[in-house]
């Protein structure tokens, strides 16, 4: 029996066709469309990840998994930033900018 190797490198950027990438794009679209000049907050980041995953999968384990994936790749909100500027950051994630 051959030994198996379990080596893992840095995670590749999200696939543009993946559910996570589509959800990131939808969140960015909403932030751009709804009050783009308003301040982006950490609460909004958490709420959008939850809302988008629930809209896609209802109240299910799949929604919970998507929410965890989104929160893992969506940058935390620290310094003052607008919703529109934050949306630009989200759009760079599928392109491998993060």
Backbone as CSV, one residue per row, in Angstrom:
resi,resn,N_x,N_y,N_z,CA_x,CA_y,CA_z,C_x,C_y,C_z
1,UNK,0.845,-1.176,0.000,0.000,0.000,0.000,0.887,1.235,0.000
2,UNK,0.593,2.187,-0.898,1.379,3.412,-1.002,0.929,4.436,0.024
3,UNK,1.889,5.130,0.636,1.475,6.185,1.567,0.864,7.345,0.782
4,UNK,-0.103,7.973,1.397,-0.737,9.129,0.757,-0.139,10.399,1.334
5,UNK,-0.052,11.385,0.493,0.487,12.669,0.929,-0.639,13.672,1.054
6,UNK,-0.679,14.379,2.148,-1.705,15.391,2.372,-1.029,16.739,2.554
7,UNK,-0.525,17.273,1.476,0.080,18.595,1.557,-0.903,19.590,0.984
8,UNK,-0.964,20.720,1.609,-1.892,21.749,1.163,-1.162,23.076,1.078
9,UNK,-1.368,23.772,-0.014,-0.760,25.086,-0.197,-1.831,26.140,0.017
10,UNK,-1.457,27.384,-0.215,-2.419,28.475,-0.066,-3.631,28.200,-0.942
11,UNK,-4.800,28.557,-0.424,-6.040,28.310,-1.144,-6.113,29.170,-2.403
12,UNK,-6.494,28.577,-3.537,-6.583,29.366,-4.766,-7.746,30.350,-4.691
13,UNK,-7.743,31.382,-5.546,-8.862,32.318,-5.529,-10.157,31.598,-5.883
14,UNK,-11.300,32.121,-5.432,-12.566,31.457,-5.735,-12.783,31.329,-7.248
15,UNK,-13.356,30.223,-7.647,-13.707,29.980,-9.044,-14.821,30.955,-9.442
16,UNK,-14.693,31.634,-10.614,-15.712,32.617,-11.007,-17.103,32.027,-11.190
17,UNK,-17.197,30.719,-11.316,-18.509,30.108,-11.467,-19.036,29.551,-10.140
18,UNK,-18.271,29.652,-9.095,-18.679,29.067,-7.817,-19.786,29.879,-7.148
19,UNK,-20.479,29.219,-6.256,-21.558,29.872,-5.500,-21.004,31.037,-4.685
20,UNK,-19.816,30.855,-4.118,-19.206,31.920,-3.314,-18.919,33.142,-4.171
21,UNK,-18.363,32.937,-5.348,-18.043,34.061,-6.228,-19.306,34.769,-6.699
22,UNK,-20.311,34.000,-7.040,-21.588,34.603,-7.465,-22.202,35.407,-6.325
23,UNK,-22.109,34.893,-5.105,-22.650,35.603,-3.948,-21.859,36.887,-3.679
24,UNK,-20.536,36.830,-3.797,-19.716,38.035,-3.616,-20.111,39.108,-4.623
25,UNK,-20.325,38.692,-5.867,-20.726,39.635,-6.910,-22.089,40.236,-6.599
26,UNK,-23.017,39.424,-6.127,-24.352,39.925,-5.773,-24.277,40.919,-4.614
27,UNK,-23.443,40.635,-3.629,-23.280,41.554,-2.494,-22.672,42.868,-2.979
28,UNK,-21.653,42.787,-3.811,-21.022,43.996,-4.359,-22.033,44.814,-5.163
29,UNK,-22.851,44.135,-5.964,-23.878,44.835,-6.745,-24.843,45.592,-5.837
30,UNK,-25.273,44.947,-4.768,-26.217,45.590,-3.850,-25.576,46.786,-3.142
31,UNK,-24.344,46.626,-2.685,-23.668,47.736,-2.002,-23.481,48.923,-2.942
32,UNK,-23.276,48.647,-4.223,-23.104,49.698,-5.219,-24.441,50.373,-5.539
33,UNK,-25.500,49.592,-5.540,-26.831,50.078,-5.914,-27.558,50.781,-4.766
34,UNK,-27.364,50.318,-3.550,-28.100,50.836,-2.391,-27.157,51.637,-1.495
35,UNK,-27.344,52.942,-1.463,-26.560,53.865,-0.629,-25.042,53.661,-0.750
36,UNK,-24.490,53.748,-1.955,-23.050,53.506,-2.129,-22.157,54.512,-1.414
37,UNK,-22.680,55.693,-1.088,-21.865,56.711,-0.412,-21.958,56.632,1.111
38,UNK,-22.824,55.752,1.604,-22.960,55.585,3.055,-21.772,54.791,3.588
39,UNK,-21.544,54.917,4.890,-20.435,54.197,5.528,-20.706,52.698,5.542
40,UNK,-19.686,51.938,5.238,-19.741,50.481,5.355,-19.361,50.139,6.785
41,UNK,-20.099,49.228,7.380,-19.821,48.829,8.757,-19.599,47.313,8.832
42,UNK,-19.008,46.876,9.903,-18.814,45.448,10.126,-20.170,44.753,10.253
43,UNK,-21.140,45.420,10.880,-22.483,44.846,10.986,-23.095,44.614,9.604
44,UNK,-22.865,45.551,8.681,-23.383,45.392,7.320,-22.700,44.208,6.641
45,UNK,-21.416,44.045,6.840,-20.686,42.905,6.268,-21.295,41.595,6.731
46,UNK,-21.523,41.484,8.028,-22.103,40.272,8.591,-23.530,40.050,8.077
47,UNK,-24.314,41.121,8.044,-25.710,41.015,7.602,-25.819,40.630,6.132
48,UNK,-24.981,41.216,5.285,-25.058,40.913,3.849,-24.658,39.467,3.579
49,UNK,-23.641,38.974,4.272,-23.235,37.571,4.091,-24.373,36.637,4.490
50,UNK,-25.017,36.921,5.602,-26.135,36.105,6.080,-27.315,36.196,5.113
51,UNK,-27.679,37.411,4.720,-28.838,37.600,3.846,-28.625,36.937,2.486
52,UNK,-27.456,37.111,1.908,-27.195,36.545,0.583,-27.203,35.022,0.622
53,UNK,-26.593,34.441,1.632,-26.565,32.975,1.707,-27.970,32.415,1.947
54,UNK,-28.767,33.106,2.747,-30.131,32.656,3.015,-31.020,32.830,1.787
55,UNK,-30.824,33.926,1.047,-31.594,34.118,-0.188,-31.300,33.015,-1.191
56,UNK,-30.069,32.543,-1.229,-29.684,31.517,-2.193,-30.113,30.116,-1.775
57,UNK,-30.069,29.825,-0.477,-30.276,28.445,-0.030,-31.333,28.269,1.055
58,UNK,-32.062,29.337,1.403,-33.027,29.217,2.490,-32.314,28.962,3.808
59,UNK,-33.051,28.500,4.783,-32.449,28.178,6.077,-31.999,26.725,6.014
60,UNK,-30.727,26.534,5.660,-30.228,25.176,5.425,-28.743,25.083,5.768
61,UNK,-28.231,23.869,5.848,-26.792,23.705,6.057,-25.976,24.328,4.922
62,UNK,-26.506,24.297,3.688,-25.806,24.907,2.556,-25.667,26.409,2.750
63,UNK,-26.712,27.046,3.276,-26.664,28.487,3.544,-25.630,28.794,4.622
64,UNK,-25.591,27.978,5.647,-24.611,28.184,6.713,-23.191,28.032,6.182
65,UNK,-22.977,27.042,5.314,-21.644,26.831,4.732,-21.255,28.006,3.843
66,UNK,-22.194,28.500,3.029,-21.905,29.636,2.164,-21.597,30.876,3.000
67,UNK,-22.365,31.099,4.055,-22.109,32.261,4.919,-20.696,32.197,5.502
68,UNK,-20.275,31.027,5.961,-18.920,30.870,6.500,-17.873,31.154,5.425
69,UNK,-18.112,30.665,4.207,-17.170,30.905,3.109,-17.086,32.393,2.777
70,UNK,-18.241,33.056,2.737,-18.254,34.487,2.437,-17.488,35.273,3.496
71,UNK,-17.773,34.981,4.748,-17.108,35.722,5.828,-15.608,35.451,5.854
72,UNK,-15.194,34.299,5.369,-13.771,33.973,5.324,-13.032,34.799,4.275
73,UNK,-13.716,35.171,3.187,-13.040,35.917,2.124,-13.363,37.411,2.115
74,UNK,-14.471,37.805,2.731,-14.823,39.232,2.769,-13.953,39.939,3.800
75,UNK,-13.218,40.987,3.379,-12.354,41.669,4.347,-13.164,42.308,5.478
76,UNK,-12.609,42.252,6.670,-13.245,42.939,7.808,-13.205,44.443,7.574
77,UNK,-14.198,45.118,8.128,-14.279,46.573,7.985,-13.586,47.189,9.193
78,UNK,-12.508,47.906,8.938,-11.770,48.553,10.019,-11.786,50.055,9.837
79,UNK,-10.977,50.519,8.920,-10.886,51.958,8.637,-12.165,52.418,7.933
80,UNK,-12.485,53.705,8.069,-13.685,54.223,7.393,-13.626,53.976,5.882
81,UNK,-14.730,53.481,5.353,-14.836,53.159,3.934,-16.314,53.241,3.553
82,UNK,-16.597,53.627,2.322,-17.994,53.661,1.882,-18.396,52.271,1.380
83,UNK,-19.687,52.089,1.260,-20.210,50.829,0.737,-19.720,50.604,-0.695
84,UNK,-19.674,51.671,-1.477,-19.206,51.567,-2.853,-17.742,51.166,-2.938
85,UNK,-16.916,51.748,-2.068,-15.489,51.395,-2.050,-15.306,49.941,-1.609
86,UNK,-16.095,49.523,-0.643,-16.015,48.142,-0.175,-16.432,47.184,-1.294
87,UNK,-17.444,47.572,-2.063,-17.886,46.755,-3.199,-16.745,46.553,-4.189
88,UNK,-15.947,47.595,-4.412,-14.791,47.458,-5.311,-13.812,46.414,-4.793
89,UNK,-13.606,46.393,-3.489,-12.723,45.379,-2.896,-13.272,43.970,-3.108
90,UNK,-14.598,43.845,-2.950,-15.213,42.516,-3.140,-15.052,42.044,-4.575
91,UNK,-15.171,42.973,-5.519,-15.069,42.584,-6.936,-13.667,42.088,-7.284
92,UNK,-12.673,42.501,-6.530,-11.299,42.056,-6.791,-11.030,40.652,-6.260
93,UNK,-11.819,40.183,-5.321,-11.571,38.883,-4.705,-11.636,37.749,-5.724
94,UNK,-12.678,37.646,-6.565,-12.687,36.542,-7.529,-11.538,36.607,-8.528
95,UNK,-11.003,37.793,-8.764,-9.879,37.941,-9.704,-8.560,37.542,-9.065
96,UNK,-8.579,37.125,-7.822,-7.365,36.675,-7.168,-6.599,37.787,-6.480
97,UNK,-7.249,38.942,-6.268,-6.561,40.060,-5.626,-6.389,39.842,-4.129
98,UNK,-7.005,38.828,-3.599,-6.911,38.573,-2.166,-6.549,37.136,-1.915
